[in-house]
Amino acid sequence: SLPFGGVGISGFGRFAGPEGLRALCVEKAFTEDKLPFVKTPIPPIVDYPIQDTEKGYKFTQQIVAFAYSDTWWESIMAGLRLGKLSM
């Protein structure tokens, strides 16, 4: 627990506890490959800066359709379209 009180006019740090500390933090998602010989790069089609915005948007749409389709047939079709776009 942090001591009561604080400095400056920001208002942070006036109250003890983890809430005051969390207010100063910025959360960030981070992923890492488990095995050293496996490399999972971001496909160039969606890597920043996106050169071909239209193709990058379609690619991202098909990834979402592949992962979240209601039927297996829709997932297969999205996977095929994804393969065509990545070439």
ABEGO torsion letter per residue (X at the ends): XBBBEBBEAAGBGABBEAAAAAAABBBBBBBBBABAABBBBBBAAABOBBABAAAAAAAAAAAAAAAABABAAAAAAAAAAAAAAAX
